[in-house]
Each structure stands twice: as structure tokens, then as C-alpha cells.
């Protein structure tokens, strides 16, 4: 009696071992999807993440990862993916803005459009034209009238900030809503990226605009404005690929030339 009673629990336990193991495996299999969710935040120090892709478009996994990275409009962490860019890629995009004939800028930024141009190039241009504009007026003042004293015009900085930031933010935003209204596919981030990098040439030309020769100044600003306007117009035309909205491309060219003339007339008059 005692032996049979002691054998029953033993056989029962031995028979339940596979069930326990199978339950453990099932529990492990069920936990895998939940564990995979922990790898979605990018840039944990091991991998470069989607920001370093330079060939082709993003995969479905990358699209899901970008969606999960979005924390809201007012969260700084939501925009870190748009500053995830290598130095060599940055230099390539800056050089591309100086050679507008190819018109393939959107294909280069397709995998990773960035906001570096919108933020840092615009900020650099603001301080460059404000400081060099004052330097240019000083040189012109020295050449024309040495009897009066020259003073630094602080308002140059205010005008530069309002005009450059306003232009680089509002104009791409306006074209985005316009093209969406006309039924064309448009990306606001890509437009901000395009217009941001289009301002790079004005940083370089501003150093030459300090030369106190009016004819040379107009030649420099018109060439710079023409290159910048061509960069925007040609890439915009290759992006939308619709002949019925050619007027949109022309207007973008005119606006960019208008910005160049404004820089010359206000800061280097």
C-alpha cells in the first residue's frame, strides 16, 4: 500500500515533465514579439540606424521604426532622426548644391532627408550676412567719407534672422501645401532639406561681396542667385514630374533670385 501510493506521484510527475517543457517553450515563443519591440529605438550605440542608408528607399521595418520614433511635434527626440547624418554625406550634399545641372538631389536624400541645411546653414547665413554686411558698409564708408565716424548696425542681425528663417521655413511649406492641393506627391521634410541646402552658396558668395566694387558685387550675387535658383527649380521639376505645374517651378526660380537680390540690396548696398 505504501509503495503504490509512493509510485503514483512519481509517475505523475514524470508524465508532466514534457508538458512543463512544452509550456515553457510556448511561453518563450509568445515573449519573442514583445522582446523585439525593445530594439526599435535607434542609435543605441551598436548600429548606425536608418539615417545612414544612402542607397534605395526605406524598408517596411525602417518605416515602422521611424513611426515609432515620433514622440510628437513638440518633442526634440522626434527630430533627432533628421540630424543623423555622416560628414561625408553632408559634404556630398553641400557639393551637390553647387552643381545644380544634374537635378538628382532628391534621389540622394531619398533614404535620409535631413534638416541640417534648414537649421545650421540658415543660422550660419544669418550671422555671415549680418557681420559681413557691416564689414562691407565699413569699407564703402572708408572709401567715400572718412570725416564721419562709422557705427556697427545691429539691425542687420534682426533683418537677417527674420528674412532667412522666414524664407527657408515658409516658402517650402507654401509649396508643400500648394502641390498637395494640386494633387502632386510632396514631402515637407524633403522640401525643407532642398531649400536649406540651396542657401549654402550664399554663405560662400557673401565673403566675396565684401569687395567694395559695385559691378563685381552684382556679378557675384547674380551668379550665386542663378545657381541657387537653378538648384531649386531643376530638382523641383524632376521631383514633381508634371508638365501642367511648370509655373510652380518658374515661381520657385523667381523667388530664389528675389532672395539673392534682397541680400545684395539690404546687406551689401
PANUBA-132660 format. One record per residue: residue in three letters; x, y, z of N, C-alpha, C in turn; residue number from 1. Coordinates in steps of 0.05 Angstrom, whole numbers, plus 5000, padded with zeros to 4 digits. Layout:
# PANUBA-132660
(pt Ala (X Y Z) (X Y Z) (X Y Z) NUM)
...
# end
This chain:
# PANUBA-132660
(pt Unk (5017 4976 5000) (5000 5000 5000) (5017 5025 5000) 1)
(pt Unk (5037 5024 5016) (5054 5048 5017) (5070 5051 4991) 2)
(pt Unk (5080 5028 4979) (5096 5031 4955) (5079 5041 4931) 3)
(pt Unk (5054 5031 4929) (5037 5041 4907) (5031 5070 4910) 4)
(pt Unk (5026 5078 4935) (5020 5106 4939) (5044 5124 4933) 5)
(pt Unk (5068 5113 4938) (5091 5130 4933) (5098 5131 4903) 6)
(pt Unk (5090 5110 4888) (5096 5109 4859) (5078 5127 4843) 7)
(pt Unk (5054 5130 4853) (5034 5147 4838) (5044 5175 4834) 8)
(pt Unk (5052 5189 4854) (5062 5216 4849) (5086 5217 4831) 9)
(pt Unk (5104 5196 4833) (5128 5197 4817) (5121 5194 4788) 10)
(pt Unk (5104 5176 4781) (5096 5173 4753) (5081 5198 4743) 11)
(pt Unk (5065 5208 4761) (5050 5233 4753) (5069 5256 4747) 12)
(pt Unk (5090 5259 4763) (5109 5280 4759) (5125 5275 4734) 13)
(pt Unk (5133 5250 4729) (5149 5244 4705) (5132 5249 4680) 14)
(pt Unk (5107 5242 4682) (5090 5247 4658) (5084 5276 4653) 15)
(pt Unk (5087 5293 4672) (5081 5321 4669) (5105 5337 4660) 16)
(pt Unk (5129 5325 4659) (5153 5339 4651) (5152 5350 4623) 17)
(pt Unk (5144 5333 4602) (5141 5344 4575) (5122 5367 4574) 18)
(pt Unk (5100 5365 4589) (5080 5387 4588) (5092 5413 4599) 19)
(pt Unk (5108 5410 4620) (5121 5434 4632) (5141 5446 4612) 20)
(pt Unk (5156 5429 4598) (5176 5438 4578) (5162 5451 4555) 21)
(pt Unk (5140 5438 4546) (5126 5450 4523) (5113 5476 4530) 22)
(pt Unk (5103 5478 4555) (5092 5503 4564) (5113 5525 4565) 23)
(pt Unk (5137 5517 4574) (5159 5536 4575) (5167 5546 4548) 24)
(pt Unk (5167 5527 4528) (5174 5535 4500) (5152 5554 4489) 25)
(pt Unk (5127 5546 4495) (5105 5563 4485) (5107 5591 4497) 26)
(pt Unk (5113 5592 4523) (5116 5619 4536) (5139 5634 4524) 27)
(pt Unk (5161 5620 4517) (5184 5634 4505) (5177 5644 4478) 28)
(pt Unk (5162 5628 4462) (5154 5636 4435) (5136 5660 4436) 29)
(pt Unk (5119 5661 4457) (5100 5683 4459) (5114 5708 4467) 30)
(pt Unk (5136 5706 4481) (5150 5730 4490) (5168 5743 4469) 31)
(pt Unk (5174 5728 4447) (5192 5739 4427) (5183 5764 4414) 32)
(pt Unk (5157 5766 4405) (5149 5791 4393) (5151 5815 4412) 33)
(pt Unk (5144 5809 4438) (5146 5831 4457) (5175 5840 4461) 34)
(pt Unk (5193 5821 4460) (5222 5827 4464) (5233 5843 4441) 35)
(pt Unk (5223 5837 4417) (5233 5851 4393) (5226 5881 4393) 36)
(pt Unk (5205 5888 4407) (5197 5916 4408) (5217 5933 4422) 37)
(pt Unk (5235 5921 4438) (5254 5936 4452) (5277 5946 4435) 38)
(pt Unk (5280 5936 4410) (5302 5944 4394) (5295 5967 4375) 39)
(pt Unk (5270 5976 4375) (5262 5996 4356) (5274 6024 4361) 40)
(pt Unk (5278 6034 4386) (5292 6060 4388) (5319 6060 4376) 41)
(pt Unk (5325 6078 4357) (5350 6077 4342) (5373 6088 4358) 42)
(pt Unk (5398 6083 4346) (5422 6095 4357) (5428 6088 4386) 43)
(pt Unk (5427 6061 4391) (5434 6052 4418) (5463 6048 4422) 44)
(pt Unk (5479 6056 4401) (5508 6054 4404) (5519 6031 4388) 45)
(pt Unk (5503 6012 4378) (5514 5989 4364) (5512 5993 4334) 46)
(pt Unk (5489 6002 4325) (5485 6004 4296) (5480 6033 4288) 47)
(pt Unk (5483 6038 4262) (5480 6065 4253) (5451 6073 4249) 48)
(pt Unk (5434 6054 4244) (5406 6061 4241) (5399 6070 4214) 49)
(pt Unk (5374 6077 4209) (5365 6084 4182) (5376 6110 4171) 50)
(pt Unk (5387 6126 4189) (5396 6152 4179) (5421 6150 4161) 51)
(pt Unk (5434 6127 4162) (5459 6124 4146) (5454 6109 4120) 52)
(pt Unk (5429 6103 4113) (5424 6090 4088) (5427 6110 4065) 53)
(pt Unk (5441 6102 4045) (5446 6120 4023) (5436 6109 3996) 54)
(pt Unk (5429 6083 3995) (5420 6071 3971) (5391 6062 3973) 55)
(pt Unk (5375 6068 3953) (5348 6059 3952) (5330 6073 3973) 56)
(pt Unk (5306 6062 3976) (5287 6073 3995) (5288 6058 4021) 57)
(pt Unk (5271 6067 4040) (5270 6053 4066) (5252 6029 4064) 58)
(pt Unk (5258 6009 4080) (5243 5984 4081) (5219 5988 4099) 59)
(pt Unk (5201 5967 4099) (5178 5969 4117) (5186 5971 4146) 60)
(pt Unk (5207 5956 4153) (5217 5957 4181) (5227 5984 4188) 61)
(pt Unk (5241 5997 4169) (5251 6024 4174) (5228 6044 4177) 62)
(pt Unk (5207 6041 4160) (5184 6058 4162) (5170 6055 4189) 63)
(pt Unk (5168 6030 4199) (5156 6025 4225) (5173 6037 4247) 64)
(pt Unk (5200 6035 4243) (5218 6046 4263) (5216 6076 4264) 65)
(pt Unk (5214 6090 4241) (5211 6119 4240) (5185 6128 4253) 66)
(pt Unk (5164 6112 4249) (5138 6119 4261) (5140 6116 4291) 67)
(pt Unk (5153 6095 4301) (5155 6092 4329) (5173 6113 4342) 68)
(pt Unk (5192 6125 4327) (5209 6146 4337) (5195 6172 4342) 69)
(pt Unk (5172 6176 4329) (5158 6201 4330) (5144 6204 4357) 70)
(pt Unk (5153 6223 4373) (5142 6228 4400) (5123 6251 4402) 71)
(pt Unk (5119 6265 4379) (5102 6288 4379) (5116 6312 4368) 72)
(pt Unk (5100 6332 4360) (5111 6356 4347) (5130 6371 4365) 73)
(pt Unk (5124 6372 4390) (5139 6389 4409) (5160 6373 4424) 74)
(pt Unk (5166 6349 4415) (5187 6332 4428) (5212 6333 4411) 75)
(pt Unk (5235 6341 4424) (5260 6343 4409) (5269 6316 4399) 76)
(pt Unk (5264 6295 4414) (5272 6268 4405) (5259 6260 4379) 77)
(pt Unk (5237 6271 4372) (5224 6264 4347) (5240 6273 4323) 78)
(pt Unk (5257 6293 4326) (5272 6305 4303) (5301 6296 4302) 79)
(pt Unk (5310 6279 4321) (5338 6270 4321) (5344 6254 4296) 80)
(pt Unk (5324 6239 4286) (5329 6222 4262) (5336 6239 4238) 81)
(pt Unk (5328 6265 4237) (5334 6282 4214) (5361 6296 4217) 82)
(pt Unk (5375 6291 4238) (5403 6301 4241) (5423 6278 4242) 83)
(pt Unk (5414 6254 4237) (5431 6230 4237) (5444 6228 4210) 84)
(pt Unk (5467 6242 4206) (5479 6243 4180) (5510 6243 4183) 85)
(pt Unk (5523 6229 4166) (5552 6227 4166) (5565 6252 4153) 86)
(pt Unk (5590 6258 4160) (5604 6281 4149) (5607 6278 4119) 87)
(pt Unk (5613 6254 4109) (5617 6250 4080) (5591 6254 4065) 88)
(pt Unk (5569 6246 4076) (5543 6250 4063) (5536 6280 4064) 89)
(pt Unk (5542 6293 4085) (5538 6322 4087) (5553 6337 4066) 90)
(pt Unk (5579 6331 4064) (5596 6344 4044) (5586 6338 4015) 91)
(pt Unk (5577 6314 4011) (5566 6307 3984) (5542 6324 3977) 92)
(pt Unk (5524 6329 3997) (5500 6345 3992) (5507 6374 3989) 93)
(pt Unk (5527 6384 4004) (5535 6411 4000) (5547 6416 3973) 94)
(pt Unk (5563 6397 3963) (5575 6399 3936) (5553 6397 3915) 95)
(pt Unk (5533 6380 3920) (5511 6378 3900) (5496 6404 3897) 96)
(pt Unk (5494 6420 3919) (5480 6445 3917) (5495 6465 3900) 97)
(pt Unk (5521 6461 3895) (5537 6479 3878) (5536 6470 3849) 98)
(pt Unk (5526 6446 3843) (5524 6436 3815) (5495 6428 3810) 99)
(pt Unk (5479 6448 3803) (5450 6443 3801) (5441 6429 3775) 100)
(pt Unk (5459 6426 3756) (5451 6416 3729) (5440 6387 3731) 101)
(pt Unk (5451 6371 3748) (5443 6343 3749) (5414 6339 3758) 102)
(pt Unk (5405 6355 3776) (5377 6353 3785) (5370 6327 3799) 103)
(pt Unk (5389 6315 3812) (5384 6289 3825) (5387 6291 3855) 104)
(pt Unk (5382 6314 3866) (5386 6318 3895) (5365 6302 3911) 105)
(pt Unk (5341 6300 3901) (5320 6285 3915) (5327 6255 3916) 106)
(pt Unk (5339 6245 3896) (5347 6217 3896) (5369 6211 3916) 107)
(pt Unk (5386 6231 3921) (5408 6228 3940) (5398 6229 3969) 108)
(pt Unk (5377 6244 3974) (5366 6246 4001) (5342 6229 4006) 109)
(pt Unk (5335 6212 3987) (5310 6196 3989) (5311 6178 4014) 110)
(pt Unk (5334 6165 4019) (5335 6147 4042) (5336 6162 4069) 111)
(pt Unk (5346 6187 4068) (5350 6201 4093) (5350 6231 4089) 112)
(pt Unk (5327 6244 4085) (5326 6273 4084) (5332 6285 4111) 113)
(pt Unk (5349 6305 4112) (5357 6316 4137) (5348 6346 4139) 114)
(pt Unk (5350 6356 4164) (5343 6384 4169) (5368 6399 4176) 115)
(pt Unk (5391 6389 4170) (5416 6403 4176) (5417 6429 4161) 116)
(pt Unk (5410 6427 4135) (5411 6451 4119) (5392 6473 4128) 117)
(pt Unk (5368 6464 4136) (5348 6483 4145) (5357 6498 4170) 118)
(pt Unk (5369 6483 4189) (5376 6495 4215) (5404 6508 4214) 119)
(pt Unk (5425 6492 4208) (5452 6502 4212) (5461 6520 4188) 120)
(pt Unk (5454 6513 4164) (5461 6530 4141) (5447 6557 4143) 121)
(pt Unk (5421 6556 4150) (5407 6581 4153) (5418 6598 4176) 122)
(pt Unk (5425 6586 4198) (5436 6601 4221) (5463 6613 4213) 123)
(pt Unk (5480 6597 4199) (5506 6607 4191) (5503 6631 4172) 124)
(pt Unk (5484 6628 4153) (5479 6650 4134) (5470 6676 4148) 125)
(pt Unk (5454 6673 4168) (5444 6696 4183) (5468 6712 4195) 126)
(pt Unk (5486 6698 4209) (5508 6712 4221) (5529 6721 4201) 127)
(pt Unk (5532 6707 4179) (5551 6714 4159) (5543 6740 4145) 128)
(pt Unk (5518 6742 4135) (5510 6766 4121) (5507 6790 4139) 129)
(pt Unk (5500 6785 4165) (5498 6807 4184) (5525 6819 4190) 130)
(pt Unk (5545 6802 4194) (5572 6811 4201) (5587 6822 4177) 131)
(pt Unk (5586 6807 4155) (5600 6816 4130) (5586 6840 4117) 132)
(pt Unk (5560 6842 4121) (5546 6865 4112) (5555 6891 4125) 133)
(pt Unk (5560 6889 4151) (5571 6912 4166) (5600 6917 4157) 134)
(pt Unk (5614 6896 4152) (5642 6900 4143) (5643 6913 4116) 135)
(pt Unk (5624 6906 4098) (5623 6918 4072) (5615 6948 4073) 136)
(pt Unk (5597 6955 4091) (5590 6983 4094) (5613 6999 4105) 137)
(pt Unk (5628 6986 4122) (5652 7000 4134) (5672 7006 4112) 138)
(pt Unk (5677 6987 4094) (5696 6991 4073) (5687 7012 4053) 139)
(pt Unk (5661 7012 4047) (5650 7033 4030) (5651 7060 4043) 140)
(pt Unk (5646 7060 4069) (5648 7086 4084) (5676 7097 4084) 141)
(pt Unk (5696 7079 4086) (5724 7088 4086) (5732 7099 4059) 142)
(pt Unk (5720 7088 4038) (5727 7098 4012) (5713 7124 4005) 143)
(pt Unk (5689 7128 4014) (5673 7152 4006) (5676 7175 4025) 144)
(pt Unk (5674 7170 4051) (5673 7192 4071) (5688 7184 4096) 145)
(pt Unk (5711 7195 4100) (5727 7189 4124) (5723 7210 4146) 146)
(pt Unk (5708 7231 4140) (5705 7252 4160) (5686 7244 4182) 147)
(pt Unk (5666 7227 4176) (5647 7219 4196) (5654 7191 4207) 148)
(pt Unk (5644 7186 4230) (5650 7160 4243) (5630 7139 4234) 149)
(pt Unk (5640 7114 4234) (5623 7092 4226) (5614 7076 4250) 150)
(pt Unk (5589 7067 4251) (5579 7051 4273) (5568 7025 4263) 151)
(pt Unk (5570 7004 4280) (5560 6978 4273) (5530 6978 4274) 152)
(pt Unk (5517 6968 4253) (5488 6968 4251) (5478 6941 4261) 153)
(pt Unk (5467 6940 4286) (5457 6916 4298) (5432 6906 4285) 154)
(pt Unk (5417 6924 4272) (5392 6916 4259) (5396 6896 4236) 155)
(pt Unk (5421 6895 4226) (5427 6876 4205) (5421 6847 4214) 156)
(pt Unk (5428 6842 4240) (5423 6815 4251) (5394 6808 4253) 157)
(pt Unk (5378 6828 4261) (5349 6824 4263) (5336 6819 4236) 158)
(pt Unk (5344 6835 4217) (5333 6832 4190) (5341 6806 4177) 159)
(pt Unk (5367 6799 4181) (5377 6773 4170) (5362 6749 4182) 160)
(pt Unk (5358 6750 4208) (5344 6727 4221) (5315 6725 4211) 161)
(pt Unk (5301 6747 4210) (5273 6746 4202) (5271 6738 4173) 162)
(pt Unk (5288 6748 4156) (5285 6742 4127) (5294 6714 4120) 163)
(pt Unk (5317 6706 4130) (5328 6679 4123) (5311 6657 4136) 164)
(pt Unk (5306 6659 4162) (5290 6638 4175) (5261 6638 4163) 165)
(pt Unk (5250 6661 4159) (5223 6662 4148) (5222 6650 4120) 166)
(pt Unk (5242 6657 4103) (5242 6646 4076) (5245 6616 4076) 167)
(pt Unk (5265 6606 4091) (5271 6577 4090) (5249 6560 4103) 168)
(pt Unk (5233 6572 4120) (5211 6557 4132) (5185 6560 4117) 169)
(pt Unk (5178 6584 4110) (5151 6589 4099) (5149 6581 4069) 170)
(pt Unk (5170 6588 4054) (5168 6582 4025) (5165 6552 4019) 171)
(pt Unk (5182 6534 4031) (5178 6506 4026) (5151 6496 4037) 172)
(pt Unk (5142 6507 4059) (5116 6500 4070) (5093 6508 4051) 173)
(pt Unk (5096 6531 4039) (5075 6540 4020) (5075 6523 3995) 174)
(pt Unk (5098 6515 3985) (5099 6498 3961) (5089 6470 3968) 175)
(pt Unk (5093 6461 3992) (5083 6435 4000) (5052 6435 3999) 176)
(pt Unk (5039 6454 4011) (5010 6455 4011) (4999 6460 3983) 177)
(pt Unk (5014 6476 3967) (5005 6482 3940) (5005 6456 3923) 178)
(pt Unk (5027 6441 3924) (5029 6417 3908) (5010 6395 3918) 179)
(pt Unk (5005 6394 3944) (4986 6375 3954) (4958 6383 3945) 180)
(pt Unk (4952 6408 3943) (4926 6417 3934) (4923 6411 3904) 181)
(pt Unk (4945 6412 3889) (4944 6406 3860) (4944 6376 3855) 182)
(pt Unk (4946 6360 3875) (4946 6331 3872) (4972 6318 3867) 183)
(pt Unk (4994 6333 3871) (5021 6322 3867) (5032 6311 3893) 184)
(pt Unk (5048 6290 3891) (5061 6279 3915) (5083 6298 3925) 185)
(pt Unk (5082 6305 3950) (5101 6324 3961) (5109 6316 3989) 186)
(pt Unk (5134 6321 3996) (5144 6315 4023) (5155 6341 4035) 187)
(pt Unk (5144 6349 4058) (5153 6374 4071) (5181 6372 4080) 188)
(pt Unk (5190 6349 4091) (5217 6346 4101) (5237 6349 4077) 189)
(pt Unk (5230 6337 4055) (5248 6338 4031) (5249 6366 4020) 190)
(pt Unk (5227 6381 4021) (5227 6409 4012) (5244 6426 4030) 191)
(pt Unk (5241 6423 4056) (5258 6438 4075) (5288 6431 4071) 192)
(pt Unk (5293 6406 4065) (5321 6398 4060) (5331 6411 4035) 193)
(pt Unk (5315 6412 4014) (5323 6424 3988) (5329 6454 3992) 194)
(pt Unk (5310 6468 4003) (5314 6497 4006) (5336 6504 4026) 195)
(pt Unk (5339 6487 4045) (5361 6492 4065) (5388 6491 4051) 196)
(pt Unk (5393 6470 4036) (5419 6468 4022) (5422 6488 4000) 197)
(pt Unk (5401 6498 3989) (5403 6518 3968) (5415 6545 3978) 198)
(pt Unk (5415 6549 4004) (5426 6573 4016) (5456 6572 4020) 199)
(pt Unk (5468 6549 4016) (5496 6546 4022) (5514 6564 4004) 200)
(pt Unk (5506 6567 3979) (5523 6583 3961) (5523 6612 3969) 201)
(pt Unk (5503 6622 3983) (5502 6650 3992) (5522 6654 4014) 202)
(pt Unk (5528 6633 4030) (5549 6636 4050) (5576 6641 4037) 203)
(pt Unk (5582 6626 4016) (5608 6629 4002) (5609 6656 3988) 204)
(pt Unk (5588 6663 3974) (5589 6689 3959) (5589 6713 3977) 205)
(pt Unk (5580 6711 4002) (5579 6734 4020) (5607 6744 4026) 206)
(pt Unk (5627 6726 4026) (5654 6734 4031) (5665 6750 4008) 207)
(pt Unk (5656 6744 3984) (5665 6760 3960) (5650 6786 3958) 208)
(pt Unk (5626 6788 3969) (5611 6812 3968) (5623 6835 3985) 209)
(pt Unk (5642 6828 4002) (5655 6848 4018) (5673 6866 4000) 210)
(pt Unk (5681 6857 3977) (5698 6873 3959) (5683 6898 3951) 211)
(pt Unk (5694 6921 3956) (5680 6947 3951) (5680 6955 3922) 212)
(pt Unk (5671 6937 3905) (5668 6944 3876) (5640 6936 3868) 213)
(pt Unk (5623 6956 3862) (5595 6951 3858) (5589 6932 3835) 214)
(pt Unk (5603 6936 3813) (5598 6918 3790) (5605 6889 3796) 215)
(pt Unk (5627 6885 3810) (5635 6858 3818) (5615 6846 3837) 216)
(pt Unk (5604 6862 3855) (5584 6852 3874) (5559 6842 3860) 217)
(pt Unk (5549 6858 3841) (5526 6850 3826) (5531 6825 3809) 218)
(pt Unk (5554 6823 3798) (5561 6799 3783) (5561 6774 3801) 219)
(pt Unk (5573 6777 3824) (5575 6754 3843) (5547 6745 3853) 220)
(pt Unk (5530 6765 3860) (5504 6758 3872) (5486 6746 3850) 221)
(pt Unk (5488 6756 3826) (5470 6746 3805) (5479 6717 3797) 222)
(pt Unk (5505 6712 3796) (5514 6685 3791) (5506 6666 3813) 223)
(pt Unk (5510 6675 3838) (5502 6658 3861) (5472 6653 3861) 224)
(pt Unk (5457 6674 3857) (5428 6671 3856) (5419 6653 3833) 225)
(pt Unk (5432 6655 3810) (5425 6638 3788) (5430 6608 3794) 226)
(pt Unk (5453 6602 3806) (5460 6575 3813) (5440 6564 3834) 227)
(pt Unk (5435 6580 3854) (5417 6572 3876) (5388 6568 3865) 228)
(pt Unk (5379 6586 3848) (5352 6584 3836) (5350 6560 3818) 229)
(pt Unk (5371 6555 3802) (5371 6531 3785) (5371 6505 3801) 230)
(pt Unk (5386 6505 3823) (5386 6482 3840) (5358 6475 3850) 231)
(pt Unk (5343 6495 3859) (5316 6491 3869) (5297 6483 3846) 232)
(pt Unk (5298 6498 3825) (5279 6494 3803) (5283 6467 3789) 233)
(pt Unk (5307 6460 3782) (5312 6435 3768) (5306 6411 3785) 234)
(pt Unk (5313 6412 3810) (5306 6389 3827) (5277 6388 3833) 235)
(pt Unk (5264 6411 3835) (5235 6411 3839) (5220 6400 3814) 236)
(pt Unk (5231 6406 3791) (5218 6396 3766) (5222 6366 3764) 237)
(pt Unk (5245 6356 3771) (5250 6327 3769) (5234 6312 3791) 238)
(pt Unk (5226 6326 3812) (5212 6313 3834) (5182 6310 3828) 239)
(pt Unk (5170 6332 3818) (5141 6332 3814) (5134 6318 3787) 240)
(pt Unk (5150 6322 3766) (5147 6308 3740) (5119 6311 3729) 241)
(pt Unk (5109 6335 3730) (5083 6341 3718) (5085 6367 3703) 242)
(pt Unk (5079 6366 3677) (5083 6390 3660) (5063 6412 3666) 243)
(pt Unk (5039 6404 3676) (5019 6425 3679) (5024 6444 3702) 244)
(pt Unk (5044 6438 3719) (5051 6456 3741) (5079 6467 3737) 245)
(pt Unk (5086 6472 3712) (5112 6485 3706) (5114 6512 3718) 246)
(pt Unk (5091 6526 3721) (5091 6553 3733) (5101 6552 3761) 247)
(pt Unk (5097 6529 3775) (5107 6527 3802) (5137 6527 3803) 248)
(pt Unk (5149 6513 3783) (5178 6512 3782) (5190 6540 3775) 249)
(pt Unk (5176 6554 3757) (5185 6581 3749) (5183 6600 3773) 250)
(pt Unk (5162 6598 3788) (5158 6615 3811) (5180 6610 3832) 251)
(pt Unk (5188 6584 3835) (5209 6578 3854) (5235 6590 3846) 252)
(pt Unk (5241 6590 3820) (5265 6603 3809) (5265 6633 3815) 253)
(pt Unk (5242 6645 3809) (5240 6674 3813) (5243 6682 3843) 254)
(pt Unk (5231 6667 3860) (5233 6673 3889) (5262 6670 3899) 255)
(pt Unk (5276 6650 3889) (5304 6647 3897) (5321 6670 3887) 256)
(pt Unk (5316 6679 3863) (5331 6702 3852) (5323 6727 3868) 257)
(pt Unk (5298 6729 3876) (5290 6752 3893) (5304 6752 3919) 258)
(pt Unk (5309 6729 3931) (5324 6728 3956) (5353 6737 3952) 259)
(pt Unk (5365 6729 3930) (5392 6738 3924) (5394 6768 3921) 260)
(pt Unk (5375 6780 3907) (5375 6809 3903) (5370 6823 3929) 261)
(pt Unk (5352 6812 3946) (5347 6824 3972) (5372 6824 3989) 262)
(pt Unk (5388 6803 3989) (5413 6802 4004) (5432 6823 3995) 263)
(pt Unk (5434 6827 3969) (5452 6847 3958) (5442 6875 3965) 264)
(pt Unk (5417 6881 3961) (5407 6908 3965) (5406 6916 3994) 265)
(pt Unk (5400 6898 4012) (5398 6905 4040) (5424 6904 4056) 266)
(pt Unk (5440 6884 4051) (5464 6880 4067) (5490 6890 4054) 267)
(pt Unk (5490 6891 4028) (5514 6899 4013) (5508 6922 3994) 268)
(pt Unk (5492 6941 4002) (5485 6963 3985) (5509 6982 3982) 269)
# end
